[in-house]
């Protein structure tokens, strides 16, 4: 399967619930897709003014499609996505969590990156988690072999590529 076919299927899957934008660039690095998801849940009694609780969840997905993923461009993508994603987080008492997700679809991934990707971790709490937290999720898909790798938080996203 080619990266273009994978990106097309990812776009279809994400466009159901996410706001999707195509062919973007952040700090001179190209991204094939960007998807945003926002959810708000609340519980109230009889009228909305008698609110019991309310919380918000957000996810910012950045999908990159380099031909070859090496350590240098992996670090650039990771740093740019973390910086851009963190700039969009607005912690407050109703903020529960935000996921910043990087999906990389490449023809070839350097074998040394398998371990680096699995060990990549970022978690940040705001006011002892009373104002929510941020997790960094990472998934990389190698088109030539069909293998998928992820960090601990990104394991749930592997099912996206099982469907593809």
N, C-alpha and C positions, 0 to 999 in steps of 0.2 A: 504494500500500500504506500502511496506517495504522501508526503507531508500535506500537499494541497487537498487530497481527499480526506485526510484526517481532520484538517482545519475546517473543511466544509461540514463534516459531521459534528464536530464540536460546536460550530456556530449554530447549527440546527438545534442541538441539545440545550445550549445555553439560552437561546433566544426565547424559549418557552417561558421562563420565569425571570430572566435577567434583562437589563438594558444593555444591548450589545453595540459596540462601536468597532469599526474595521480600519485596519492600516493606520496605526498611530505611531507616534515617535515620542519617546521621553529621553531627554538628555542625549540625543543623537543615537539612541539604540532603537531599532524598529520592533514593533509589536504587531502581530497579525490581528489579534482581537483583544478587546478589553470589555469586560462584563461587570456590571454593578447590580447588587441585590440588596434591597432594604425591606425589613419586616418590622412591624410594630404589633404587639399584642397587649391587650388590656382587659381588666375585669372590673366591672362596676355593678352597683346595686340600684336597680330601678331607673336611675337617671345617670347620665355620663358625669355629672358633677360629683356624684358619690363614688369616686374611683377607689378601688381597693389596691390595685397594682397596675403597673405599666412597664414594659421593657421593649427595647429596640435591639435588633440584630442586623449586622451589615456584612457584606462580603464584597471584596474587590478582587476580580480575577484578571490577571495579565497573562496572555498567551503569546509566547515567542516561538518563532520557527526558523532558527538558524540552520544552515546546511550541516554544519559540524559543531558540536558542543565540546569546547575544551575548557580548561580551568580558568583561563583568562576571561573569556566572554561569559562563563557561568557566574563568576564573581561580579562582573559588571551588571548582568541581569538581576542578580539577587540584590545587590546594593540599590539599584535604581528602583526596583519594585518595593523594597522595604521603605525607602525614603518617600516615594510617591504615595504608597499606601498609608504610612503613618501621618502624612500631611493631611489626609482626608478624615482621620479619626477625630471625633468630637466627644470626648468622655464627659458624661454628666450622670446624675443619679438614676436615670432611666436607661442608660446604655448598658446592655448586658455583655455583648462581645462583638468583635469584628474579626473576620478572617481575611488575611491578605494572602492571596493564592497566586503562585507562579506555576504555569503549565508550560513545559518546553517540549516542542515536537521537533525532532531533529532526525536527519538521515543517519548520522553516526554520532555516538557519544563515546568519548574517551573512556576506556575501562577503569582508569584511576578515579573517575568521577562517581562511580557506583557507591563507593564508601563515603565520599564527601557528601553526596546527596542524602544518603541515609542518616548521616550524623548532623545535618544542618538543622538548627533549632533557633527559634526566636519566640519568646513569650514576654509580654509586658502587662503588668497590672496597674490600674489607676486607683489610687486611694484605697489600697488593700483590697481590691476587687469590688469595692462598693460602687465605683463608677465604671465597672466593667474591665475587660481585658482584651488583648490582641494576640492572636496566634498566626504564625507564618506557616502556610501549607505549601508543599512543593511536590510536583509530579513531573517526571521526565519520561518521554516515550521515544524509543529508538525505532524508526520505521523500517530500517534494513533488517533487523532481527525480530521486531515485534515485541521487544521486552519493555517492561514498565518498571520504573523505580521511583521511590518516594521517601520523604522523611516521615517521621512518626505521625505527625498531624495530617499528612496527605494520604495516608493509607486508604481512607474512605473514598478518595477520588479515583483509585485504581479501577473501580467498577465502570467508570466512564469509558475506559479503554477496552474493557472486556466486551462492552456492547459494540464497539467499533471493530 
